[in-house]
Amino acid sequence: MNRRQSYRQKLELERTALAALGLVSERYAGVSKIEFHMTYYQRGVQPVLMERTLTFTPANFAGFHMKCMEEGCTGGGYDLAPVVAGLAKSHKKTTKGKVYCHGMNHTFGHASIAYEVNIQYHKLVA
C-alpha cells in the first residue's frame, strides 16, 4: 500500500510540474505543431533501443523533457526545451542533434538520443 501511495504522489508531482510549464499556445503563440522524431541509443550489442515520434499541439503542455529509457537510470533524461525555444525564437522550422543522458547509472554516457525537431507555424492571414 505504501508503494502505491508513493507512486501516486510521484505522478501528482509530475502532473503539477507539467502544468506549471504552461501550454504550448501560451509559451509559443505562433506555433501550430511541434514534432519530435527521436532514436534512443544505449551501450551494448544492440545500440538502438527504440524510435519514437511525439507531436505537441497548442493544447498540450509545453513539457519537452524526455525520460531516459535505460533501466536503472535515475535523475536522467533529455531536456529538449532549449531546442524548441531556439527554433521558435529564430522562427526556424527544423533542427537535428544529439543529446546524452547524464543520469545515475552503472556506466558513464550510458544512453543518448538523436533527434529531429520540426515546428509548424500558424499561417498569417493578410
N, C-alpha and C positions, 0 to 999 in steps of 0.2 A: 504494500500500500504506500509506503514512504517513497519508493522509486517512482510510482505512478504520479504522486503529488509533485515530486521534483521535476519530472518530465513536463507536466502541465505548467508548472511555474516557469520552466525554461521556455516553453512555447509562448507563453504570455509575454515574457520579457522580449522575445524576438519580435512578436507582433507589435508591441509598443514601440520598440526601436525602429521598426519599419515604418510605422505610421508617423513617427517624428521626422522622417526624411521627406515627407510630403509626396504629393502626386507628381507624375511626370508633367502634367499640364501646368502645375504651379511652378515647378523648377525650370522647365524648358517650354515656354509658352508657344513657340513657333514649331515645335516638333509634333509630327503626327504618328510616327512609329520609330522605335529603336529595335534593331535586330542584332542579336549576338550569335555568331557561329563559333563554337569552341571545340577544340580537340584536347582532351585531358591526357596527359602523359604521366607515366610513372617509371621508376627504375625497375629493370628486370628483363626477363626473356621476352615478354610481350609488352612493349612500351606504351602502346595506345590503350588507354583504359576505357575511354568512350568518346563519342562525338555527340554534341548537344547543340540545339538551336533554341534560343529563347527570344520571344517577342514581347516588347513592352509598348502599350498604347498610352494615350494621355490619362486614362482612367486608372492605370496601375501605379503602385507606389514606386518611387524612384530609388529603389534599393538595388544597387548593382554590385553587391559583394557576393561572390560565388564561393560556396563552401568547398574545401578540399575533399576529394572523394577517396583519398588514401586512407586505408584502415589504420587506426591508431593515431592519426594526426589530431592534435589539439591546438586550438588557438590559431589555426592557419586559414588559408583561403586566398582569394584573389579579389582585390578591390578594383573594379573597372569604372568606378565613378569619375576619377580624374580623366579617363579616356573619353567618356561621354561628355564631360564638361568642356574639354578641349575642343572636341568636334563641334559642339553646339556654339561655343564662343566664336570660333572661326568660321562657322556656317559651312563646314565641310561635310561631305556625305559619307565617307568611308575611311577606315584605317585598319591596319593589321599590326599585330605584335605578338609578344610572348611575355608571360609573367611567371614567376616562380613562387611556390608556397614557402613561407618562412615559419611555418608552424612547428610544433614539437613532434618529432618522430625519431625513430631509431637511426635514420640516415639523413645526412645533410643534403639539401636540394632534392628531396625525395619525390617531388611532383611539380608539374608545370602545366600551363595551358597555352596553346596557340589560339589566338582569337582574331576574328574579323568583326568589326562593328559597323553597321550600316544605319544611317539615320535618314528618315524621310521628313521633309518639312511641309507645312501647310502651304498650299498654293495661294499666292497673293491674287486677290480679285481686284481688277482695275475698275 
